[in-house]
Amino acid sequence: MWIFTQDGYISVVQHFNPTPGAELLMRSRSAGHLYDLLCLVLTEEEVDDRVLITSDHDYPYRIVVSRELFGQVVAASMARLDYSNFKARCSQTLGGADAGVLNRIWAATHGFTDNENLAAMKDLAKGRVQVRVSFEDEGGV
């Protein structure tokens, strides 16, 4: 699972050798991203003691956590959601270089829409979700 927040980007997967209390592996390519997210629920000392630096992996910063701790990190991050423009907030919190990476990812996600047959998706959604003709028609920006 990839998670992008105002504090950074992490990848989370089930640990290859899960044990109770150590089921998930939270990983990041930026020490700051992982530390900032973990420090929402742990002290800096706890984070320092638990983060592994593995320079021979594609995600060099890692920590093994319980599902409960991971849920606390996600909940704490969600509780801080007070912005209406994610990219602008990340520019403030992460800086221009990291915000630029997020902008390129955002642009690439247009491919999801390009890959869909929108008419077929509307037919599929009938009776299950309300399909809006236009967000702007409802006062959106």
C-alpha positions in Angstrom: 0.0 0.0 0.0 1.3 3.4 -0.9 0.3 6.3 1.4 0.9 9.9 0.6 0.3 12.4 3.4 1.3 16.0 4.2 4.2 14.5 6.2 5.5 12.3 3.4 5.2 9.1 1.4 5.5 5.5 2.8 5.0 2.1 1.5 3.4 -0.5 3.8 3.4 -4.3 3.2 3.0 -7.4 5.3 6.3 -8.4 6.7 7.8 -11.4 4.9 8.0 -13.2 8.3 5.1 -11.8 10.3 4.9 -12.4 14.0 2.4 -11.0 16.6 3.2 -7.4 17.1 5.4 -7.3 14.0 3.1 -7.9 11.1 3.8 -5.0 8.8 6.8 -3.3 7.3 6.6 0.5 6.9 9.2 1.7 4.4 10.2 5.0 3.0 12.8 6.5 0.6 13.1 9.5 2.9 14.1 9.3 6.5 12.2 12.5 7.2 9.0 11.2 5.8 9.1 8.0 7.9 10.2 9.8 11.1 7.6 12.6 10.8 4.8 10.1 10.4 6.0 7.8 13.2 6.5 10.8 15.5 2.7 11.4 15.4 2.4 8.5 17.8 5.8 7.6 19.1 8.6 9.6 20.7 11.7 10.5 18.8 13.7 8.2 21.0 11.3 5.3 20.2 11.6 6.0 16.5 15.4 6.2 16.7 15.5 2.9 18.4 13.3 1.1 16.0 14.0 2.5 12.5 16.3 0.3 10.4 18.6 1.8 7.7 19.0 -0.6 4.9 20.9 1.1 2.2 20.9 -2.0 0.0 17.1 -1.9 -0.4 14.9 0.3 -2.6 13.3 1.7 0.5 16.3 2.4 2.8 14.3 3.4 5.9 12.2 0.7 7.5 10.4 -0.2 10.7 8.5 -3.4 11.6 5.2 -2.5 13.3 2.0 -4.0 14.5 -1.2 -3.5 12.6 -2.5 -1.5 15.6 0.5 0.9 15.6 0.1 1.4 11.8 -3.6 2.1 12.3 -2.6 4.7 14.9 -0.3 6.4 12.5 -2.9 6.5 9.8 -5.6 7.8 12.3 -3.2 10.5 13.6 -2.4 11.6 10.1 -6.1 11.7 9.2 -6.9 13.7 12.3 -4.6 16.5 11.0 -6.4 16.8 7.7 -7.5 20.4 7.6 -6.6 21.5 4.1 -8.6 21.7 0.8 -5.6 21.4 -1.5 -3.3 18.5 -0.9 -0.6 19.5 -3.3 -0.4 23.1 -1.9 -0.2 21.7 1.7 2.6 19.4 0.7 4.5 22.3 -0.9 4.3 24.0 2.5 5.1 20.9 4.7 7.5 18.9 2.5 9.1 21.7 0.4 9.2 22.3 -3.3 11.3 19.3 -4.4 9.1 16.7 -2.7 5.9 18.5 -3.8 7.3 18.4 -7.3 7.5 14.6 -7.1 3.9 14.5 -5.8 2.8 16.7 -8.7 4.3 14.3 -11.2 2.6 11.4 -9.5 -0.7 13.3 -9.6 -0.3 14.0 -13.3 0.5 10.3 -13.9 -2.8 9.2 -12.2 -4.7 10.7 -15.1 -3.8 7.5 -16.8 -6.4 5.7 -14.6 -9.2 7.7 -16.2 -7.7 7.4 -19.7 -7.7 3.6 -19.2 -11.4 3.4 -18.4 -14.4 3.2 -20.6 -16.4 5.8 -18.8 -19.8 4.8 -20.4 -19.3 1.2 -19.2 -18.3 2.4 -15.7 -21.5 4.5 -15.5 -23.5 1.5 -16.5 -21.7 -0.6 -13.9 -22.3 2.0 -11.2 -26.0 2.3 -11.8 -27.9 1.4 -8.7 -24.7 1.3 -6.6 -23.3 4.8 -6.7 -24.6 8.1 -7.7 -22.8 9.2 -10.9 -22.5 13.0 -11.2 -22.4 14.6 -14.7 -20.1 17.4 -13.5 -18.6 18.3 -10.2 -18.6 22.0 -11.4 -22.3 21.8 -12.0 -22.8 21.2 -8.3 -20.7 24.2 -7.2 -17.4 22.4 -7.1 -14.1 24.0 -8.1 
